[in-house]
């Protein structure tokens, strides 16, 4: 059985990928800052601190056939670093390049890297983004992801390491962090949202679909040295997404038709322009390349992904309520 190393094994994506790889016949080794005390699958856990230029990969890559590199410094809501750009580069660029070079020395065959659609920018204008769309990173995170891609491309060209890069849009699913989790909480409260007049198109990617695409890219011969955008395949507007979430939670979608111009102005006044633009703007993705070249078809529809995410959210809320009662 082939052996795959997954970095960030306890993260939102890593925790879902490990059982999928095991079910697909892989032996799995995973890294984490702290090794979990309980894990139901036979995973060879290895503890690794913050990934950067000094990370010691000695011994961790012995016998490894493929690597899935998920660990990264992601968007930070309350930034504490005095030099955030340098912090992103240290982990996402220098750390990634060090791991890739260690893979070359260890004879690893394939390196699957989780990048971001953000390397193309924060918005799509008129037509969906594709792999051929120009690079337009818009923040420290997306800049670091693009730089990491360039470093990996250079390493792959000069060695036998096969590099596969995936650029997902917003990933949602059970355990979803960040903006999607906040949106679910807002919809659940029933608070009126001033988003009814927004007319945009946004691509999403369900966690189960991303995991399936990663597993395919690990094994498919045609994926070698390719870059793919990946999405569910059904784009929705912000109001439509809210309506679907509200319906799945059994409540009405309370949307006020506030003109987008007023929302943009409000965002500027409170220093939240970027967050407002994510609600107002379009970010549509064309994932046709991975479908044509690898025959990939997402196993879950958008509706199925949203339903599973809402089920998880309800269950997590119930567990919290039970914990308070027991406490």
C-alpha positions in Angstrom: 0.0 0.0 0.0 1.4 3.5 -0.9 2.1 5.9 1.9 0.9 9.5 2.0 2.0 12.2 4.3 -0.6 14.9 5.1 0.5 18.1 6.8 -2.0 19.9 9.0 -3.8 16.6 9.7 -5.9 18.0 12.6 -7.2 21.0 10.6 -10.6 21.5 9.0 -9.5 19.9 5.7 -6.9 17.5 7.0 -9.3 15.8 9.5 -11.7 15.1 6.7 -9.0 13.9 4.2 -7.3 11.3 6.5 -10.3 8.9 6.6 -10.9 9.4 2.9 -7.4 8.4 2.1 -7.5 5.4 4.4 -10.7 4.3 2.7 -9.1 4.7 -0.7 -6.3 2.2 0.3 -3.5 4.6 1.4 -1.4 4.2 4.4 -1.4 7.6 6.1 1.1 9.6 8.1 0.1 13.0 9.3 1.7 16.0 11.0 0.2 18.3 13.5 1.4 20.8 16.1 -0.1 18.6 18.8 -0.8 14.9 18.1 -4.4 14.0 19.0 -4.8 11.7 22.0 -7.7 9.8 20.3 -8.1 9.0 16.7 -10.1 6.1 15.4 -8.0 5.4 12.3 -4.5 3.8 12.1 -2.7 7.1 11.3 1.0 7.5 11.9 1.0 10.8 13.7 4.1 13.0 13.9 4.4 16.2 15.9 5.7 19.2 14.0 5.8 22.8 15.2 5.3 25.8 13.2 6.3 25.2 9.6 9.0 27.4 8.3 12.6 27.6 7.1 13.9 25.6 10.0 11.4 22.8 10.1 13.1 19.4 10.5 11.6 16.9 8.1 14.3 14.2 8.7 12.7 10.8 9.1 9.2 12.1 8.5 9.4 11.4 4.7 11.0 8.0 4.9 9.0 5.6 2.6 6.5 8.4 1.7 5.2 8.2 -1.9 3.1 11.3 -1.9 2.6 14.5 0.2 -0.5 16.6 0.6 0.6 20.0 2.0 -2.4 21.6 3.8 -0.7 23.3 6.7 -0.5 27.0 6.2 -0.8 30.4 7.8 -4.3 31.4 6.9 -6.4 34.6 7.2 -5.9 36.1 10.7 -8.9 38.0 12.1 -7.0 39.7 14.9 -3.5 40.1 13.5 -0.8 40.3 16.2 2.3 40.1 14.1 4.1 43.4 13.6 5.1 42.2 10.1 2.2 40.0 8.8 3.6 39.8 5.3 6.9 38.3 6.6 4.9 35.9 8.8 2.9 34.7 5.8 6.0 34.3 3.7 7.9 32.4 6.4 5.3 29.7 6.7 3.6 29.6 3.3 6.5 30.3 1.0 9.8 29.4 2.7 8.3 26.6 4.8 6.6 25.1 1.7 9.8 25.3 -0.4 11.8 23.6 2.4 9.3 20.8 2.6 9.3 20.3 -1.2 13.1 20.2 -1.3 13.1 17.6 1.5 10.6 15.6 -0.6 13.1 15.7 -3.5 15.9 14.4 -1.3 13.7 11.7 0.1 12.5 10.5 -3.3 8.8 11.4 -2.9 7.0 11.1 -6.2 4.2 13.6 -6.0 3.4 16.8 -4.0 -0.2 18.1 -3.9 -0.4 21.7 -2.7 -3.5 23.4 -1.5 -3.3 27.0 -2.8 -6.2 29.5 -3.2 -8.3 31.0 -5.9 -7.2 34.3 -4.3 -4.0 34.1 -6.5 -6.3 35.4 -9.2 -7.8 38.2 -7.1 -10.8 38.8 -4.9 -13.4 39.1 -7.6 -14.3 37.8 -11.1 -15.5 40.3 -13.6 -17.9 39.2 -16.3 -16.7 35.7 -16.7 -15.6 32.9 -14.3 -11.9 32.7 -13.3 -9.9 29.8 -14.9 -6.4 28.6 -14.7 -5.4 31.0 -17.5 -6.7 34.0 -15.7 -4.0 36.5 -14.8 -2.4 36.5 -11.3 -3.8 39.3 -9.1 -3.2 38.4 -5.4 -4.9 41.0 -3.2 -3.6 40.4 0.3 -0.7 39.0 2.2 -2.2 35.5 2.3 -2.9 35.3 -1.5 0.5 36.8 -2.3 2.2 34.2 -0.2 0.2 31.4 -1.9 1.3 32.7 -5.3 4.9 32.9 -4.3 4.7 29.4 -2.9 3.3 28.2 -6.3 6.2 29.8 -8.1 8.7 28.2 -5.8 7.1 24.8 -6.2 7.0 25.2 -10.0 10.7 25.9 -10.0 11.6 23.0 -7.7 9.4 20.6 -9.8 10.9 21.7 -13.1 14.4 20.9 -12.0 13.6 17.5 -10.3 11.6 14.4 -10.6 9.0 15.6 -8.1 5.5 15.9 -9.6 3.7 18.9 -8.3 -0.1 19.3 -8.4 -1.6 22.6 -7.3 -5.3 23.1 -6.4 -6.9 26.5 -6.1 -10.2 26.3 -4.3 -12.7 29.1 -3.5 -14.4 29.3 -0.1 -14.5 25.8 1.4 -17.5 25.0 3.6 -18.6 21.9 5.4 -18.8 20.4 8.9 -16.4 22.2 11.2 -16.2 25.2 8.8 -14.2 28.1 10.3 -14.2 31.8 9.5 -16.7 33.6 7.3 -19.0 30.7 6.5 -19.4 29.7 10.2 -20.3 33.4 11.0 -22.8 33.5 8.2 -24.6 30.4 9.5 -24.8 31.9 13.0 -26.2 35.1 11.6 -28.9 33.3 9.5 -29.7 31.1 12.5 -30.4 34.1 14.8 -33.0 35.4 12.4 -31.5 38.9 12.5 -32.5 40.9 9.4 -29.6 41.2 6.9 -29.3 44.1 4.5 -28.2 41.9 1.6 -31.5 41.4 -0.4 -30.5 43.7 -3.3 -27.1 42.0 -4.0 -26.9 40.5 -7.5 -23.6 38.5 -7.7 -22.3 35.0 -8.5 -20.0 33.1 -6.1 -18.5 29.7 -6.4 -18.2 27.5 -3.3 -16.5 24.1 -2.6 -17.9 21.6 -0.2 -15.3 19.9 2.0 -16.3 16.4 0.7 -15.8 17.5 -2.9 -12.4 19.0 -2.1 -11.3 15.8 -0.3 -12.4 13.8 -3.3 -10.4 16.0 -5.7 -7.3 15.8 -3.6 -7.5 12.0 -3.5 -7.9 11.9 -7.2 -4.9 14.2 -7.8 -2.7 12.0 -5.6 -3.2 9.0 -7.9 -4.1 10.2 -11.4 -1.2 10.1 -13.8 -2.5 13.0 -15.8 -2.5 15.3 -12.7 1.3 15.5 -12.7 2.6 19.1 -12.8 -0.9 20.5 -13.4 -2.8 23.3 -11.6 -6.6 23.2 -11.2 -9.4 25.4 -10.0 -11.9 23.3 -8.1 -15.6 24.2 -7.2 -18.9 22.5 -6.7 -20.1 23.6 -10.1 -23.2 25.6 -9.0 -22.8 29.3 -8.4 -25.1 31.2 -6.1 -25.7 34.8 -5.2 -25.3 35.9 -1.6 -29.1 36.3 -1.0 -29.7 32.9 -2.6 -27.1 31.3 -0.3 -28.8 32.9 2.7 -32.2 31.7 1.6 -31.0 28.1 1.2 -29.3 28.1 4.6 -32.5 29.5 6.2 -34.7 26.9 4.5 -32.4 24.1 5.7 -32.6 25.5 9.3 -36.4 25.7 9.0 -36.7 29.4 9.2 -37.3 32.4 7.0 -34.6 34.4 5.3 -34.9 37.9 6.6 -33.3 40.1 3.9 -33.6 43.8 3.4 -33.0 45.2 -0.1 -30.4 47.9 0.9 -28.6 49.4 -2.2 -25.1 47.9 -2.5 -23.6 51.4 -2.8 -24.8 52.2 0.8 -23.3 48.9 2.0 -20.0 49.8 0.4 -20.0 53.2 2.1 -20.8 51.7 5.4 -17.9 49.2 5.0 -15.5 52.1 4.3 -16.7 54.0 7.4 -16.2 51.1 9.7 -13.0 49.8 8.1 -14.6 46.6 6.8 -14.4 47.2 3.0 -12.8 43.9 2.3 -15.4 42.0 4.2 -18.3 43.9 2.5 -16.8 43.3 -0.9 -16.8 39.5 -0.3 -20.6 39.8 0.2 -21.2 42.1 -2.7 -18.8 41.0 -5.4 -18.7 38.0 -7.7 -16.1 35.3 -7.4 -17.1 32.6 -9.9 -14.7 29.8 -10.8 -14.6 27.6 -13.9 -13.5 24.1 -12.8 -13.8 22.6 -16.2 -10.1 21.7 -16.6 -10.0 19.1 -13.8 -13.3 17.6 -15.0 -12.0 17.2 -18.6 -8.5 16.1 -17.8 -9.0 13.9 -14.8 -12.7 13.0 -15.3 -13.5 14.5 -11.9 -17.1 14.9 -10.9 -18.0 16.3 -7.5 -19.7 13.5 -5.5 -21.9 16.1 -3.6 -24.2 18.8 -4.9 -24.2 22.2 -3.4 -27.6 21.5 -1.8 -26.2 18.2 -0.2 -23.1 20.1 1.0 -25.1 22.8 2.6 -27.5 20.3 4.2 -24.6 18.4 5.7 -23.1 21.6 7.0 -26.3 22.7 8.6 -26.7 19.2 10.3 -23.2 19.6 11.7 -24.0 23.1 13.0 -27.2 22.0 14.7 -25.4 19.0 16.3 -22.6 21.3 17.6 -25.2 23.7 19.1 -26.9 20.8 20.8 -23.7 19.5 22.2 -22.9 23.0 23.6 -26.4 23.3 25.2 -26.0 19.8 26.8 -22.6 20.8 28.1 -24.0 23.9 29.7 -26.8 21.9 31.4 -24.3 19.3 32.7 -22.0 22.0 33.9 
